[in-house]
Amino acid sequence: MNRLSEYRVMWVMVFFDLPTVSQKEKRAYMLFRKNLQKDGFTMFQFSIYVRHCASQENAQVHIKRVKSFLPIYGNVCITCITDKQFGEIEVFQNSTPKKADAPGQQLELF
């Protein structure tokens, strides 16, 4: 079994749109972002965070963790894509194609 197959390795993506009008909402937004970062997610775009996972099972652990600290208000979407799909993302900056900078690969020690 090829453990590091680009079809087995997953990326968990969290998209969110949270209100930041009141102080309470701003605090909830900051806490949500801090919890994502604490769980190993990195910013891909302003409201999109991604995390590299070695398998679908590992991805489910992190999805469950994100669900445990969802804010009360706002919209949050969570999805998984394979490493192969993530590698095919087309990124444009000022209408110019840009090489997608994948967040650093995480080292897994046993």
C-alpha positions in Angstrom: 0.0 0.0 0.0 1.4 3.4 -1.0 0.9 5.4 2.2 1.8 8.8 0.7 -0.4 8.6 -2.4 -1.6 11.9 -3.7 -5.1 10.4 -3.8 -4.9 9.3 -0.1 -3.4 12.5 1.4 -6.1 15.0 2.1 -6.4 18.8 2.6 -9.1 20.1 5.0 -10.4 23.5 3.9 -12.4 25.7 6.2 -14.2 28.7 4.6 -15.9 31.2 6.8 -17.8 34.5 6.8 -18.2 35.7 10.3 -19.8 39.0 11.5 -17.5 41.5 13.2 -19.8 44.4 14.0 -20.0 44.1 17.8 -17.1 43.5 20.3 -18.6 40.1 21.1 -18.6 39.1 17.4 -15.0 40.3 17.0 -13.9 38.2 19.9 -15.7 35.1 18.5 -14.0 35.7 15.2 -10.5 36.1 16.7 -11.1 33.0 18.9 -12.2 30.9 15.9 -9.1 31.9 13.9 -6.8 31.3 16.9 -8.3 27.8 17.4 -7.9 27.0 13.7 -4.2 28.0 13.9 -3.7 26.1 17.1 -5.0 23.0 15.3 -2.4 23.4 12.6 -4.5 25.3 10.0 -2.7 28.0 7.9 -4.2 30.9 6.0 -4.7 30.3 2.3 -6.7 33.4 1.8 -8.3 35.9 4.3 -11.3 33.6 5.2 -9.9 30.3 3.9 -7.7 28.1 6.1 -6.2 24.8 5.1 -4.6 21.9 6.8 -2.6 19.0 5.4 -3.7 15.5 6.7 -2.1 12.2 6.0 -5.3 10.3 5.5 -9.1 10.6 5.4 -9.3 9.3 8.9 -6.9 12.0 10.1 -8.9 14.6 8.3 -12.1 13.5 10.1 -10.4 14.1 13.4 -9.6 17.7 12.5 -13.1 18.3 11.0 -14.6 17.1 14.3 -12.3 19.4 16.2 -13.3 22.4 14.1 -17.0 21.6 14.6 -16.3 21.7 18.4 -15.3 25.3 18.3 -17.7 26.8 15.7 -18.9 30.3 16.5 -22.6 30.9 17.2 -23.1 33.4 14.4 -21.8 33.4 10.8 -21.2 30.9 8.0 -18.6 28.2 8.1 -18.0 25.5 5.4 -15.7 22.6 5.7 -14.5 20.4 2.9 -11.8 17.9 2.1 -9.9 17.5 -1.2 -7.1 15.2 -2.2 -3.6 16.3 -2.5 -3.9 15.8 -6.3 -6.9 18.1 -6.5 -5.2 20.7 -4.3 -2.2 20.6 -6.6 -4.4 21.5 -9.5 -5.7 24.8 -8.0 -5.2 27.7 -10.3 -4.2 30.9 -8.5 -4.3 34.4 -10.0 -2.9 37.6 -8.6 -3.8 40.8 -10.4 -5.1 38.7 -13.3 -1.6 37.1 -13.6 -1.2 33.4 -13.0 0.7 32.6 -9.9 2.2 29.4 -8.6 0.0 28.1 -5.7 2.0 28.3 -2.5 1.0 25.2 -0.6 1.4 25.7 3.1 4.4 23.8 4.5 4.0 20.1 4.6 3.7 18.7 8.1 6.2 16.2 9.2 4.7 13.1 10.8 6.8 11.2 13.3 5.9 7.8 14.6 
